[in-house]
Amino acid sequence: MNTFEAKKKQYAAAAKTVIANLKKRHMEGYYAETAGEAKNIALSLIKEGSSVAWGGSMTCTDIGLIDAVKNGNYQVIDRAEAGKSREKYKEIYGKLCTCDYFLTGANAITLDGELVNIDGTGNRVSFICFGPENVIVVAGMNKVVKGLDNALARARNVAAPINTARLERKTPCTVTGKCEDCLSPDCICDQILITRLSKNGRIKVILVGEELGF
């Protein structure tokens, strides 16, 4: 068995554990071996004609899900259309609160089925918590770790520094490559969300047997 095959086998085994634990937390879990399969699963969960929005997820973008939604038979709510207009911003975010489906990634997922996400303004984590009728989370198996301590460490020391570099933020982690627990105006670690339970079953999690996102 080569490295690729061994990793695939381990990913599938770990995903089975995560999905079982997600079920205990009233979240639906799915496993896709490839990004293409993950995109198809996500689209199968979204009813045609429904309203769809998304957070700043590189994973959803990279697997082609965002483009598929934009080109599909959906009512698309794209927050990027707000630009710098305050009035447009308020209008679009009002629609985001009540959309049928909200697409997002995750910064970390524990083997016990807990989701960890970190945000600057909180616009993404707020919609995971409340608002949209359905939340679809897509995450590569590189995001899966053991325990909340490791999940929080991953979000702050792996995901955040890469995102600050991508967004060209002036933060200490952009320089050092690790969280410095800063209070910089450019900090993107203002809000940290731990989702340990979804009582109404509105959250669906698609795990992908590939390394995706940050």
C-alpha positions as CSV (number, residue, x, y, z in Angstrom):
1,M,0.0,0.0,0.0
2,N,1.5,3.4,-1.0
3,T,1.2,6.6,0.9
4,F,-1.8,7.9,-1.0
5,E,-3.7,4.7,-0.4
6,A,-2.8,4.6,3.3
7,K,-4.0,8.1,3.7
8,K,-7.2,7.5,1.9
9,K,-7.9,4.4,4.1
10,Q,-7.2,6.5,7.3
11,Y,-9.4,9.3,6.1
12,A,-12.3,7.0,5.5
13,A,-11.9,5.4,8.9
14,A,-11.7,8.7,10.7
15,A,-14.6,10.1,8.8
16,K,-16.8,7.1,9.9
17,T,-15.9,8.0,13.5
18,V,-16.7,11.7,13.0
19,I,-20.0,11.0,11.2
20,A,-21.2,8.7,14.0
21,N,-20.4,11.4,16.6
22,L,-22.1,14.1,14.5
23,K,-25.2,12.0,14.5
24,K,-25.1,12.0,18.4
25,R,-25.0,15.8,18.2
26,H,-28.0,15.9,15.8
27,M,-25.9,16.8,12.7
28,E,-26.0,14.9,9.5
29,G,-22.6,13.7,8.2
30,Y,-21.5,12.6,4.8
31,Y,-18.2,11.3,3.4
32,A,-16.9,12.0,-0.1
33,E,-13.6,10.6,-1.3
34,T,-13.0,13.4,-3.8
35,A,-13.8,17.1,-4.1
36,G,-16.1,16.3,-7.1
37,E,-18.1,13.9,-5.1
38,A,-18.4,16.4,-2.3
39,K,-19.7,19.1,-4.6
40,N,-22.4,16.6,-5.9
41,I,-23.5,15.7,-2.4
42,A,-23.8,19.3,-1.5
43,L,-25.9,20.1,-4.6
44,S,-28.1,17.0,-3.9
45,L,-28.9,18.6,-0.5
46,I,-30.0,21.9,-2.0
47,K,-33.5,22.2,-3.4
48,E,-33.7,23.9,-6.8
49,G,-35.3,27.4,-6.6
50,S,-34.2,27.9,-3.0
51,S,-32.2,30.8,-1.8
52,V,-28.5,30.1,-1.2
53,A,-25.7,32.1,0.4
54,W,-22.2,31.4,1.6
55,G,-19.4,32.5,4.0
56,G,-15.8,33.1,3.0
57,S,-15.0,29.5,2.4
58,M,-12.0,28.6,0.2
59,T,-13.0,25.0,0.3
60,C,-16.5,25.6,-1.1
61,T,-14.9,27.8,-3.8
62,D,-12.1,25.3,-4.6
63,I,-14.4,22.3,-5.1
64,G,-16.5,24.3,-7.6
65,L,-19.6,24.5,-5.3
66,I,-19.9,28.3,-5.4
67,D,-19.7,28.4,-9.2
68,A,-22.2,25.5,-9.5
69,V,-24.7,27.4,-7.3
70,K,-24.2,30.7,-9.3
71,N,-24.8,28.8,-12.5
72,G,-27.7,26.7,-11.2
73,N,-31.4,27.2,-10.7
74,Y,-31.1,29.0,-7.3
75,Q,-31.8,32.4,-5.8
76,V,-28.2,33.4,-5.2
77,I,-27.4,35.8,-2.4
78,D,-23.8,37.0,-3.0
79,R,-22.5,39.2,-0.2
80,A,-19.6,40.4,-2.5
81,E,-22.2,42.4,-4.4
82,A,-22.5,44.8,-1.5
83,G,-19.1,46.3,-2.3
84,K,-18.6,49.3,-0.1
85,S,-22.2,50.4,-0.1
86,R,-23.6,50.5,3.4
87,E,-27.2,50.3,2.2
88,K,-26.5,47.4,-0.1
89,Y,-24.6,45.7,2.7
90,K,-27.6,45.9,5.0
91,E,-30.0,44.7,2.3
92,I,-27.9,41.6,1.4
93,Y,-27.2,40.7,5.0
94,G,-30.9,40.9,5.8
95,K,-31.5,38.3,3.1
96,L,-28.6,36.1,4.4
97,C,-30.3,35.8,7.8
98,T,-33.3,34.2,6.2
99,C,-31.8,32.2,3.3
100,D,-32.7,28.6,2.8
101,Y,-29.1,27.3,2.6
102,F,-25.9,28.7,3.9
103,L,-22.6,27.2,2.7
104,T,-19.4,27.3,4.7
105,G,-16.2,25.5,5.6
106,A,-14.8,24.7,9.0
107,N,-11.5,25.7,10.5
108,A,-11.4,22.4,12.5
109,I,-13.5,19.4,13.4
110,T,-12.9,17.1,16.3
111,L,-13.2,13.3,16.0
112,D,-16.0,13.7,18.6
113,G,-18.0,15.7,16.1
114,E,-17.5,19.3,17.3
115,L,-17.0,22.1,14.8
116,V,-14.7,25.0,15.5
117,N,-14.7,28.2,13.4
118,I,-13.0,31.5,13.8
119,D,-14.0,34.9,12.4
120,G,-13.1,38.5,12.3
121,T,-16.4,40.3,12.0
122,G,-18.4,37.2,13.0
123,N,-20.6,37.3,9.8
124,R,-19.9,33.7,9.0
125,V,-20.1,32.2,12.5
126,S,-23.3,34.1,13.3
127,F,-25.1,32.3,10.4
128,I,-23.8,28.9,11.5
129,C,-25.4,29.7,14.9
130,F,-28.7,31.1,13.8
131,G,-30.7,32.3,10.9
132,P,-30.5,30.2,7.7
133,E,-32.8,27.2,7.6
134,N,-30.0,24.9,6.6
135,V,-26.2,25.0,7.0
136,I,-24.0,22.9,4.8
137,V,-20.4,22.6,6.0
138,V,-17.7,21.2,3.6
139,A,-14.3,20.3,5.1
140,G,-11.3,18.4,4.0
141,M,-10.1,15.6,6.3
142,N,-7.0,17.7,7.0
143,K,-9.3,19.7,9.3
144,V,-10.1,16.7,11.6
145,V,-8.2,16.6,14.9
146,K,-8.5,14.9,18.3
147,G,-10.1,17.1,20.9
148,L,-11.1,20.7,21.3
149,D,-7.7,21.9,22.4
150,N,-6.2,20.7,19.1
151,A,-9.1,22.1,17.2
152,L,-8.7,25.5,18.7
153,A,-4.9,25.4,18.2
154,R,-5.5,24.4,14.5
155,A,-7.9,27.3,14.0
156,R,-5.6,29.9,15.5
157,N,-2.2,28.6,14.5
158,V,-2.9,27.1,11.0
159,A,-6.0,28.6,9.5
160,A,-5.8,32.1,10.9
161,P,-2.2,32.9,9.9
162,I,-2.7,31.6,6.3
163,N,-5.9,33.6,6.0
164,T,-4.2,36.8,7.3
165,A,-1.5,36.3,4.7
166,R,-4.2,35.7,2.0
167,L,-6.1,38.8,3.0
168,E,-2.8,40.8,3.4
169,R,-3.6,41.7,7.0
170,K,-1.1,43.4,9.2
171,T,-1.0,41.1,12.2
172,P,1.8,39.5,14.2
173,C,0.9,36.0,12.9
174,T,1.5,37.1,9.3
175,V,5.1,37.7,10.3
176,T,5.6,34.8,12.8
177,G,3.3,32.2,11.2
178,K,1.6,31.4,14.5
179,C,-1.0,33.0,16.8
180,E,0.4,35.7,19.0
181,D,-3.0,36.3,20.7
182,C,-2.9,39.8,19.3
183,L,-5.4,42.7,19.6
184,S,-4.5,44.2,16.3
185,P,-7.1,46.1,14.4
186,D,-6.5,43.6,11.5
187,C,-7.0,40.6,13.7
188,I,-9.4,38.0,12.3
189,C,-9.7,36.0,15.5
190,D,-12.4,38.2,17.1
191,Q,-15.0,35.5,17.3
192,I,-14.4,31.8,18.1
193,L,-17.4,29.5,17.7
194,I,-17.6,25.9,19.0
195,T,-20.6,24.0,17.7
196,R,-21.2,21.0,19.9
197,L,-24.9,20.4,19.2
198,S,-27.5,21.2,16.6
199,K,-30.8,20.6,18.2
200,N,-32.9,21.2,15.1
201,G,-30.7,19.1,12.8
202,R,-30.1,22.1,10.5
203,I,-26.4,21.5,10.1
204,K,-25.1,19.0,7.5
205,V,-21.3,18.2,7.4
206,I,-19.6,16.9,4.2
207,L,-16.2,15.4,5.0
208,V,-13.8,15.1,2.0
209,G,-11.0,12.6,1.7
210,E,-8.6,15.3,0.4
211,E,-6.6,18.2,1.9
212,L,-8.7,21.3,1.2
213,G,-8.7,24.8,2.5
214,F,-6.7,26.0,5.4
